[in-house]
């Protein structure tokens, strides 16, 4: 393909830098995917929608003024807090006590929600922290509602339930939070972008981009350490390896699963903040595409490997941002007249997600038993 | 007791049949009378429900029969719809050739997608098919010149069918066309289920391991199911195009697939009537809900949320535990590296079996078989060895780091029975698995002079190598007779052949009814899965039968039955390998004994030698046994 040429070194570098940031956003989500897959052995199709939900939390927390949708967010928060508290109280024998705990959770959720929603004056760090915690709570609630009843079922039913959860979440976000495209407040975005940048990176990265890259690497390393060396991580890995044996040696397998769901959802929350702060858009279907990209990244990097998920994310990010730079005009001009009207689009960026699907399928077909091992080289 | 049971069964069968006929007649009359009811929107709802019924029947072949989770069904419908529209208006073909072409396009897409992806594990297969559907959507969006891209395609004319002009308002003619299609498709599926091919699909869905050892060509069967299902999807697409008059890729998203999957999951079992019932429950509900929501000015999203929740609840309802075994690619690599290193370093180093005193041999398990000793005197004298059938040399099996079998060398002759004994974990079952091709191994295994080590399990079965499992397996979706007929049919198919021969064999299997099988039809009904698998294994065409602990946990009466079967098989020139803990019980029919310990052959020799070897170690007294 001699006729396909790449334009300019500067553009390439810019594309690569953009791809790096984009890849970090995908990678952060993929780490959560990998984490959940590693322990619960389920392809959490709804992970992308948890990501969107976190985006909405943050959006409604930083937005000043309330709208009818804010009330819905509050209802959502209260409900997830109540359910998660009910799930947390499973060691209490009596249902009445659990209901009391659930009520407490609901009150707490309502308190946090009234404190945060529509204020617009809370410090950003606090807001994001609260959103991350709340989305972790939501993750626990979804695990309790949807996946817990399936314990012991074949893996496929987990996938089906996850798809069901994904559709439900996506549609209910459309219903409850409005299906219109929303944009992150301009002045917050500007404030974040003004963060200091070392001189040699100016023009390639904004301050926010550096923040994203730094945070992603730090979080991935921390999560890897947590999974490899900490007490919790060892319990989690034992659960992943052999849940029955883990139960026998006194590990609370359920608790390990819940922790993993909470951690994965929290990572999705962080990713959601970075995503909406950088791209400034938010819509209910956002998580669908992002979730698929993240899943592909997790598979390409070896599902169950946290660092691998990040690498896969970076790879996909760079590929996606490089696509528009490939010049296909020379190829197009070689076609006989009028042919291009009958052929599919030549614009490579139209095919971005298709290429990712193709890569995903290719990896799965060539290495059908799991890309990277489930026993060796695994973090979770 | 038995008679009354049989009588009751027959009575119920008769009742069932009567109900079935009444039900079908009633439903048929209702469906034919439907246009005369004059209820507004009723016909539209009926048409959409019938469309879903046909789609569900198509998906049923893959999800219901083969238990393969196909998330990309909407992709085939989409291809069919666009193909029909393009052929109808751009090339101005008639509807019939356009529909045929749409079916072919979808079938072709199904085969192309299925070939590489069908061996994938369940959830990965689901993801890849999901990706396929998304790719189809992307193609339709980006191929603006042909498909109209985001604007969709409209202006589809009412078709003319053999001179009959269709009318859209009211859609009575469309309704009857679709009713005809539905009846045809359900008839095809109904007949398919009663053929060998359909039974093979059920078998593939039930137990792939058992399929492999009964000689079912799993890949061909799966591809047949997938292609057929895709073709039905294409047919639905072609009707979709002429009925809705406007098509856009937005109609064929995951939501459509999920609705069809919800129907198939709700149906739950493999009966067509469950499928029809599930369609009747879900499809009209969905359509009525759509109208109702529109009248409430609620967006479409609430319907999708409703379907998502339905899907979750259905899954919870249908969830059944089932074991899954996996082997990761890293283990495979590691095995491979170990194999290579072993070949490089240990090939000449390996010492043959050494006779040493066994301490770990467990005779305490061999106690219950006293009744079988009655016929010790009937033991056939050791015949001079005949032609060798199975020659095993230098067989190695390892799992991850652990070596299960290390350099086994045995030759089995015609009419010979070999007992494999040894403590738990000594590699007895691994030997059977290696021979029947269920685990990766290396070395040399020749069956009647043909090297079978590289052949897949199903070809080995067709070459005459049968086996049983310690924990009896069976195809739950087929009756006991179905199990036996299917096994004897599949294992009698041509063992080897070109791609074309494999395809013709698969197509041919679609025209052989399940019940029409000449062998074993007069055998009495086996009362337990263990007896069923014994009957399946001792097929007249079997040359070597591998039995995995046939006596474990069985009553004494069972022993003589097993021994009789082995004797008959030997008399007709077949050979048997028996893995058994209860050594004394099977000695009467055994010619030689192979004793394994930690994956190595510790002893190989005649029964007499084995017994003296045993009495040396004081474990077993030959005199005591004879008395």
Contacts between the chains, C-beta under 8 A, distances in Angstrom:
chain1	res1	chain2	res2	distance
A	43	B	123	5.5
A	43	B	127	6.8
A	146	B	312	5.6
A	149	B	316	4.8
A	149	B	319	7.6
A	150	B	315	6.7
A	150	B	316	6.3
A	150	B	319	5.0
A	152	B	319	7.7
A	152	B	321	4.2
A	153	B	315	7.7
A	153	B	319	3.4
A	153	B	320	6.5
A	153	B	321	6.1
A	154	B	122	7.6
A	154	B	319	7.5
A	154	B	320	7.1
A	154	B	321	7.2
A	154	B	322	4.6
A	154	B	324	6.7
A	155	B	122	6.4
A	155	B	123	5.4
A	155	B	324	6.4
A	156	B	69	5.3
A	156	B	122	4.8
A	156	B	123	6.0
A	156	B	126	7.0
A	157	B	315	4.7
A	157	B	318	6.9
A	157	B	319	4.7
A	159	B	69	7.1
A	159	B	123	5.0
A	159	B	126	5.7
A	160	B	69	7.5
A	160	B	261	7.3
A	160	B	265	7.0
A	160	B	311	6.2
A	160	B	314	7.9
A	160	B	315	4.7
A	161	B	311	7.2
A	161	B	312	5.1
A	161	B	315	4.4
A	161	B	316	7.1
A	163	B	71	7.6
A	163	B	254	7.5
A	163	B	258	6.5
A	163	B	308	7.8
A	163	B	311	6.6
A	164	B	258	7.7
A	164	B	307	7.9
A	164	B	308	4.6
A	164	B	309	6.8
A	164	B	310	7.5
A	164	B	311	3.3
A	164	B	312	3.9
A	164	B	315	6.7
A	165	B	308	6.7
A	165	B	312	6.1
A	166	B	308	7.2
A	167	B	254	7.6
A	167	B	255	7.1
A	167	B	258	6.4
A	167	B	304	5.5
A	167	B	305	7.1
A	167	B	307	6.4
A	167	B	308	3.3
A	167	B	311	7.1
A	168	B	304	7.9
A	168	B	305	5.1
A	168	B	308	3.2
A	168	B	309	5.4
A	168	B	312	7.0
A	169	B	308	7.6
A	170	B	301	7.8
A	170	B	304	7.3
A	170	B	308	7.9
A	171	B	301	4.1
A	171	B	302	6.7
A	171	B	303	7.9
A	171	B	304	4.0
A	171	B	305	3.6
A	171	B	308	6.4
A	172	B	301	7.6
A	172	B	305	5.0
A	174	B	299	6.6
A	174	B	301	3.9
A	175	B	298	7.7
A	175	B	299	6.7
A	175	B	301	5.2
A	175	B	302	5.7
A	175	B	305	6.7
A	179	B	299	6.8
A	179	B	301	6.8
A	284	B	301	7.9
A	292	B	134	7.7
A	295	B	127	7.4
A	340	B	145	7.8
A	341	B	145	4.6
A	342	B	145	4.4
A	342	B	146	6.3
A	343	B	143	7.5
A	343	B	145	6.5
A	344	B	139	6.4
A	344	B	142	4.8
A	344	B	143	4.0
A	344	B	144	7.9
A	344	B	145	7.8
A	344	B	146	7.9
A	345	B	142	3.9
A	345	B	143	7.1
A	345	B	144	6.7
A	347	B	142	7.9
A	350	B	138	7.7
A	350	B	141	7.6
A	350	B	142	4.9
A	351	B	138	6.8
A	351	B	142	6.7
A	353	B	134	7.3
A	353	B	138	6.9
A	354	B	134	7.5
A	354	B	135	5.4
A	354	B	138	4.5
A	354	B	139	7.8
A	357	B	131	3.8
A	357	B	132	7.9
A	357	B	134	5.8
A	357	B	135	5.6
A	358	B	131	7.6
A	358	B	135	7.3
A	360	B	127	7.1
A	360	B	128	7.5
A	360	B	131	5.9
A	361	B	117	7.1
A	361	B	128	4.7
A	361	B	131	5.4
A	361	B	132	7.7
A	364	B	117	7.7
A	364	B	120	6.0
A	364	B	124	4.8
A	364	B	127	6.9
A	364	B	128	5.7
A	365	B	116	4.7
A	365	B	117	6.1
A	365	B	120	6.9
A	365	B	128	7.3
A	367	B	329	5.1
A	368	B	119	6.0
A	368	B	120	5.1
A	368	B	121	6.5
A	368	B	124	6.8
A	369	B	121	7.1
A	369	B	326	6.6
A	369	B	327	6.0
A	369	B	328	5.7
A	369	B	329	5.0
A	369	B	332	6.9
A	370	B	326	7.2
A	370	B	328	5.1
A	370	B	329	5.9
A	371	B	329	7.1
A	372	B	329	7.2
A	372	B	330	6.8
A	373	B	328	4.1
A	373	B	329	6.1
A	373	B	330	2.9
A	373	B	331	6.7
A	374	B	326	6.8
A	374	B	328	4.5
A	374	B	330	7.9
A	375	B	328	5.6
A	375	B	330	6.4
A	375	B	331	6.4
A	375	B	400	7.6
A	376	B	328	7.5
A	376	B	330	4.3
A	376	B	331	7.6
A	376	B	334	7.4
A	377	B	330	6.5
